[in-house]
Structures are given as structure tokens and as C-alpha cells.
Amino acid sequence: MDRFDAMQAFARVVEAGSFTKAADTLHMSKTTVTQLVQQLEARLRVKLLNRTTRKVNVTADGAVYYERVLRLLADMDDAETSLSGASSLPRGRLRVDVPSPLARLILVPALPDFYARYPDIQIDLGVSDRIVDLIDENVDCVVRGGELTDQSLMARKVADLPLGVFAAPSYLARVGTPAHPRDLEDSAHRIVGFLWARTGKPVPYALYNHSERLQIKGRYALAVDDGNAYLAAGLAGLGVLWLPRYMSRDCEASGALVPLFQDWSLEPMPLYVAFPPNRHISLKLRVFIDWVVELMAQHAPVSGRGAA
């Protein structure tokens, strides 16, 4: 029995709650994972997991051992990293999930700089606006906009994204330019709805000026759950958009989008990197998060309020 493989298999079963899911993320067969855990239990003479036909639960002894295993695996990872070369550069694979517009407009174009610094890190980049189960899918971190609702995750705030309200010239020519945010509640106007993953519904947007604060929900003909599709719908004249400025900048410059309500303000959208609470923050993950912070500081630095 390879004790390292056995400990790694045990840790993944605990995190995934399933031998099948653990086997998938480790690229092993379920039989191999099961045998490794059984051999580990035999060596320790302790039952680590309670198995039923539907569920796998960690025992009290298994929970204590799991915490020790995490530290051992982390120390082993750091030890290998420190000896991986004269420069002690981090190495290995990172699994990351980010929103599609952020990937297209900011993250991917900047990756040559990241690889110039860290050539031995391999990134598996998921590009989506869906909810990602970091444990079940063995994802190291996600980058997400909006306030985080999953309090079990660890998170670092990396940006405050300025927002604006926009519409395509074709939409304004057809419907007219709204003079006040309340005009968007009229029957003639439409917004493009964005279906937030955590609720599956569009949410009202808050606008304020020196004397008023109101929330605008609006009516939509189309709602989408992807940022690139959301922008495309607005460019096609299907409704009014609420956009982070990094998404609107080029469209404003080209005249493809027209800013609305410029004497009104919107609260910036916080952007976080989130990661599992029980995962060791490896050197490769640490340098990636630091790089994202540095990158976003060029586009939308964290404001003094609520920085974390």
C-alpha cells in the first residue's frame, strides 16, 4: 500500500462524501479508492468511515485522522515545492472557475504575465456563472461577483466593480431614452434579466442620488444566466443593462452602448476569490490569489469599505 495514495484517497472520500466522486476527481477506479481506504483502516486498526448504500460518513476517529492527514499532505506539497528547483517556484495543477466576461476581458489576456512568473503551474479554467461545488468537483477556488451567501467558504475580496446602466442605440431609437430610472418600470421599456445562480431569478438594482434611493426591477423579454450572453442581448437591443464598467468600456468607446442615468450612482459589485475552508492554501493557490488581487487593482481596486 502506498500510504500517500491511501491518505489522499481517504481525504477525498471525506470531502466528497462518496467513493465514486472521490475516484472521479482522483482519476482512479472506485475499486482502487475503496481498497486504499480499507488498507489504511487495516493498518491503523481503526474504522475511519461508516458506509451505507447511500452515504459515507466519517467516524469520530476518522475526523481526527482527517485533520492530521490534511496537514501531512499540505506539508508534503510544500516540501516538494521547496525542492522543485533552485528558484523554489510553485508547481502543479490548479482548478479554478471564473465568470465568463471576467475570463474573456481581464483574466485570460493577462495570463501570459502569470505564466512568465510561474511557468510550472497548470490551470484548469472553468468559465461559467453557475454555482460550483468546490468540494464535490475538487475545485481549488472560484472567482465570483456579488455578496457570498455560502458562509462555509473562505473568501478574499479582490475588487469592487463599478457599475453603470446602458442601452444600445437601436433600443433607444425604438423605445426612447428613459429620463429617470422609474421610467424602466413603464410598459414600453424592457431590461435584459440576469438569472443569478444562487437564486435562479433576476434581482432588483439599487440606484441613488443626492435625494433619492430606489430599486428598479423592470420587465424583461429575455433573461440569461451567462455574462457574455447578457452583454450580447443588450448589444442586440433587447433591453437595458446593468454592467460592470470593465464590460462596458469598449462598447461605450465604440458607441455600441450608451450610458444612462449618469447623475445616479450604483453600489459597486464586490468580487471575491473563494476556496474550501478545510483545504490547505498551497503555495500555488496563494500566488494565484495574490496575482488576481494585483491584476484587479489595475481595473477595480477594493475600496476602503468592507475590504477583507
C-alpha positions as CSV (number, residue, x, y, z in Angstrom):
1,M,0.0,0.0,0.0
2,D,1.3,3.5,-0.9
3,R,0.5,5.4,2.3
4,F,0.5,8.8,0.4
5,D,-2.1,7.5,-2.1
6,A,-4.2,6.0,0.7
7,M,-4.2,9.2,2.7
8,Q,-5.1,11.2,-0.3
9,A,-7.9,8.8,-1.3
10,F,-9.3,8.9,2.3
11,A,-9.2,12.7,2.4
12,R,-11.1,12.9,-0.9
13,V,-13.8,10.5,0.2
14,V,-14.3,12.5,3.3
15,E,-14.6,15.8,1.3
16,A,-16.8,14.3,-1.5
17,G,-18.9,12.1,0.8
18,S,-18.7,9.4,-1.8
19,F,-16.2,6.8,-3.1
20,T,-17.5,7.3,-6.6
21,K,-17.0,11.1,-6.6
22,A,-13.6,10.7,-4.9
23,A,-12.5,8.2,-7.6
24,D,-13.6,10.6,-10.4
25,T,-11.6,13.5,-9.0
26,L,-8.5,11.4,-8.4
27,H,-8.7,9.7,-11.8
28,M,-8.8,6.3,-10.2
29,S,-11.3,3.5,-10.2
30,K,-13.8,3.2,-7.4
31,T,-12.4,-0.2,-6.6
32,T,-8.9,1.2,-6.2
33,V,-10.1,4.0,-3.9
34,T,-12.1,1.5,-1.8
35,Q,-9.1,-0.8,-1.5
36,L,-6.8,2.0,-0.5
37,V,-9.1,3.2,2.3
38,Q,-9.7,-0.4,3.5
39,Q,-5.9,-1.0,3.6
40,L,-5.4,2.3,5.6
41,E,-8.1,1.2,8.1
42,A,-6.4,-2.2,8.4
43,R,-3.0,-0.7,9.0
44,L,-4.4,1.8,11.6
45,R,-6.8,-0.8,13.1
46,V,-9.4,1.9,13.3
47,K,-12.7,2.3,11.4
48,L,-12.4,5.7,9.6
49,L,-15.6,5.7,7.6
50,N,-19.2,4.5,8.1
51,R,-20.6,3.2,4.8
52,T,-24.2,2.8,3.8
53,T,-25.7,2.2,0.4
54,R,-26.5,5.9,0.1
55,K,-23.9,7.7,2.1
56,V,-20.4,7.7,3.5
57,N,-19.9,9.4,6.9
58,V,-16.6,9.9,8.7
59,T,-16.3,8.4,12.2
60,A,-15.1,10.3,15.2
61,D,-11.7,8.7,14.9
62,G,-11.8,9.3,11.1
63,A,-12.5,13.0,11.7
64,V,-9.4,13.4,13.9
65,Y,-7.3,11.5,11.5
66,Y,-8.6,13.6,8.6
67,E,-7.4,16.8,10.1
68,R,-3.9,15.2,10.6
69,V,-3.9,13.9,7.1
70,L,-4.7,17.4,5.7
71,R,-1.7,18.8,7.5
72,L,0.6,16.0,6.4
73,L,-0.5,16.3,2.7
74,A,0.0,20.1,2.9
75,D,3.4,19.7,4.4
76,M,4.4,17.2,1.7
77,D,3.2,19.5,-1.0
78,D,5.2,22.4,0.4
79,A,8.3,20.2,0.8
80,E,8.1,19.1,-2.8
81,T,7.6,22.6,-3.9
82,S,10.6,23.9,-1.9
83,L,12.8,21.3,-3.6
84,S,11.3,21.5,-7.1
85,G,14.1,23.8,-8.4
86,A,16.7,26.4,-7.4
87,S,14.1,29.2,-7.6
88,S,11.6,27.3,-5.5
89,L,8.8,28.2,-7.9
90,P,5.3,26.8,-7.1
91,R,4.2,24.0,-9.4
92,G,1.3,21.7,-10.0
93,R,-2.3,21.9,-11.2
94,L,-4.9,24.5,-10.1
95,R,-8.6,24.1,-10.8
96,V,-10.3,27.5,-11.0
97,D,-13.7,28.7,-12.0
98,V,-14.4,32.3,-13.1
99,P,-17.3,34.3,-14.7
100,S,-17.1,34.2,-18.5
101,P,-16.8,38.0,-19.1
102,L,-14.0,38.3,-16.5
103,A,-12.2,35.4,-18.1
104,R,-12.6,36.9,-21.6
105,L,-11.8,40.5,-20.9
106,I,-9.4,40.5,-18.0
107,L,-8.1,37.2,-16.7
108,V,-7.1,35.3,-19.9
109,P,-5.4,38.2,-21.6
110,A,-3.3,38.7,-18.5
111,L,-2.3,35.0,-18.1
112,P,1.0,35.4,-20.1
113,D,2.2,37.6,-17.3
114,F,1.2,34.9,-14.7
115,Y,3.0,32.1,-16.7
116,A,6.1,34.3,-17.1
117,R,6.3,34.3,-13.3
118,Y,5.0,30.8,-12.6
119,P,5.8,28.6,-15.6
120,D,5.2,25.3,-13.7
121,I,1.6,25.9,-12.7
122,Q,-1.0,24.3,-14.8
123,I,-4.5,25.9,-14.7
124,D,-7.7,24.1,-15.5
125,L,-10.1,27.0,-16.0
126,G,-13.8,26.6,-15.8
127,V,-15.6,29.5,-17.3
128,S,-19.2,29.9,-16.0
129,D,-21.6,31.8,-13.9
130,R,-23.0,28.7,-12.3
131,I,-22.7,27.6,-8.7
132,V,-19.7,25.4,-8.3
133,D,-19.5,22.8,-5.5
134,L,-15.8,23.2,-4.7
135,I,-15.6,20.0,-2.6
136,D,-17.5,17.6,-4.9
137,E,-15.9,19.0,-8.0
138,N,-12.4,19.2,-6.4
139,V,-12.1,22.9,-7.4
140,D,-9.3,24.9,-5.7
141,C,-11.0,28.3,-5.9
142,V,-13.7,30.3,-7.7
143,V,-13.9,34.0,-8.6
144,R,-17.4,35.4,-8.1
145,G,-19.2,38.7,-8.2
146,G,-21.8,39.8,-5.6
147,E,-22.0,39.1,-1.9
148,L,-21.2,35.5,-1.0
149,T,-24.1,33.6,0.6
150,D,-22.2,30.3,1.4
151,Q,-20.8,31.2,4.8
152,S,-18.9,27.9,4.9
153,L,-16.4,29.1,2.3
154,M,-13.2,31.1,3.0
155,A,-13.0,34.2,0.8
156,R,-10.8,37.1,-0.1
157,K,-12.2,40.3,-1.5
158,V,-10.2,41.2,-4.6
159,A,-12.2,44.1,-6.2
160,D,-15.1,46.5,-6.1
161,L,-16.5,46.6,-9.6
162,P,-18.1,50.0,-10.6
163,L,-21.4,49.5,-12.3
164,G,-23.4,51.6,-14.8
165,V,-26.7,51.4,-16.7
166,F,-26.5,51.1,-20.5
167,A,-28.6,50.5,-23.6
168,A,-27.9,50.0,-27.3
169,P,-28.7,52.9,-29.7
170,S,-31.1,50.6,-31.6
171,Y,-33.1,50.1,-28.3
172,L,-33.2,53.8,-27.6
173,A,-34.3,54.6,-31.1
174,R,-37.1,52.1,-30.9
175,V,-38.4,52.8,-27.4
176,G,-36.9,56.2,-26.4
177,T,-34.4,57.3,-23.9
178,P,-35.6,57.0,-20.2
179,A,-35.1,60.2,-18.3
180,H,-35.5,58.7,-14.9
181,P,-34.8,55.2,-13.5
182,R,-38.5,54.8,-12.7
183,D,-39.2,55.0,-16.5
184,L,-37.8,51.5,-16.7
185,E,-40.9,50.3,-14.8
186,D,-43.1,51.6,-17.7
187,S,-44.7,49.1,-20.0
188,A,-42.7,50.3,-23.0
189,H,-39.3,49.6,-21.6
190,R,-37.5,46.3,-21.1
191,I,-34.4,45.3,-19.3
192,V,-32.3,42.2,-20.0
193,G,-32.7,39.9,-17.0
194,F,-29.7,38.2,-15.4
195,L,-30.5,35.0,-13.6
196,W,-28.3,34.8,-10.6
197,A,-27.1,31.3,-9.9
198,R,-27.8,31.4,-6.2
199,T,-31.5,32.3,-6.7
200,G,-32.3,31.5,-10.3
201,K,-34.1,34.8,-10.5
202,P,-33.3,38.4,-11.7
203,V,-32.8,40.8,-8.8
204,P,-33.7,44.5,-8.4
205,Y,-30.9,47.0,-8.9
206,A,-30.5,49.9,-6.4
207,L,-29.7,53.4,-7.7
208,Y,-29.3,56.5,-5.6
209,N,-28.6,60.2,-6.0
210,H,-28.4,63.1,-3.5
211,S,-32.1,62.9,-2.7
212,E,-33.5,59.5,-3.7
213,R,-32.7,55.9,-3.4
214,L,-34.8,53.3,-5.2
215,Q,-34.8,49.8,-6.5
216,I,-35.6,49.0,-10.1
217,K,-36.7,45.6,-11.1
218,G,-38.1,46.2,-14.6
219,R,-39.7,43.8,-17.1
220,Y,-37.8,41.6,-19.4
221,A,-38.4,39.7,-22.6
222,L,-35.2,37.7,-22.1
223,A,-33.3,36.6,-19.1
224,V,-29.9,34.7,-19.2
225,D,-27.5,33.1,-16.8
226,D,-24.2,33.9,-18.5
227,G,-22.4,37.3,-18.6
228,N,-21.3,37.1,-22.2
229,A,-24.9,36.3,-23.4
230,Y,-26.2,39.1,-21.2
231,L,-23.9,41.6,-22.9
232,A,-24.8,40.2,-26.3
233,A,-28.5,40.6,-25.6
234,G,-28.0,44.3,-24.7
235,L,-26.0,44.9,-27.8
236,A,-28.8,43.4,-29.9
237,G,-31.2,46.0,-28.5
238,L,-33.2,43.6,-26.3
239,G,-33.2,45.8,-23.2
240,V,-31.4,47.9,-20.7
241,L,-28.3,46.5,-19.0
242,W,-26.6,46.9,-15.6
243,L,-22.9,46.3,-16.3
244,P,-19.6,46.4,-14.6
245,R,-17.5,49.1,-16.2
246,Y,-14.8,46.6,-17.3
247,M,-17.5,45.0,-19.5
248,S,-18.9,48.3,-20.9
249,R,-15.7,50.2,-21.6
250,D,-15.0,49.1,-25.1
251,C,-18.7,49.2,-26.1
252,E,-19.0,52.8,-24.8
253,A,-15.9,53.9,-26.7
254,S,-17.3,52.4,-29.9
255,G,-20.8,53.8,-29.4
256,A,-22.3,50.3,-29.3
257,L,-23.7,51.1,-25.8
258,V,-25.0,54.5,-24.4
259,P,-24.7,55.2,-20.7
260,L,-28.0,56.2,-18.9
261,F,-28.7,58.0,-15.7
262,Q,-25.3,59.4,-15.3
263,D,-26.4,61.6,-12.4
264,W,-27.3,58.5,-10.5
265,S,-24.9,56.0,-8.8
266,L,-24.9,52.3,-8.1
267,E,-23.2,50.4,-5.3
268,P,-20.1,48.7,-6.7
269,M,-20.3,44.9,-7.0
270,P,-17.8,43.1,-4.7
271,L,-15.6,40.4,-6.4
272,Y,-14.3,37.6,-4.3
273,V,-11.9,34.6,-4.6
274,A,-13.5,31.8,-2.5
275,F,-12.0,28.5,-1.6
276,P,-12.9,25.5,0.7
277,P,-12.3,26.1,4.4
278,N,-10.6,22.8,5.1
279,R,-8.2,23.0,2.2
280,H,-4.6,23.8,2.8
281,I,-3.8,27.0,0.9
282,S,-0.9,25.7,-1.1
283,L,1.8,27.9,-2.5
284,K,0.4,27.6,-6.0
285,L,-3.1,28.7,-4.8
286,R,-1.6,31.5,-2.7
287,V,0.4,33.0,-5.6
288,F,-2.6,32.8,-7.9
289,I,-4.9,34.6,-5.4
290,D,-2.2,37.3,-4.9
291,W,-1.9,37.7,-8.7
292,V,-5.6,38.1,-9.1
293,V,-5.6,40.8,-6.4
294,E,-2.7,42.6,-8.2
295,L,-4.5,42.3,-11.5
296,M,-7.8,43.5,-10.3
297,A,-6.1,46.5,-8.6
298,Q,-5.4,47.8,-12.1
299,H,-9.1,47.6,-13.0
300,A,-11.3,48.0,-9.9
301,P,-9.3,48.1,-6.6
302,V,-11.0,47.2,-3.4
303,S,-12.5,50.3,-1.7
304,G,-11.7,51.0,1.9
305,R,-15.2,49.9,3.0
306,G,-15.6,46.3,3.8
307,A,-12.3,45.2,2.4
308,A,-11.4,41.7,3.5
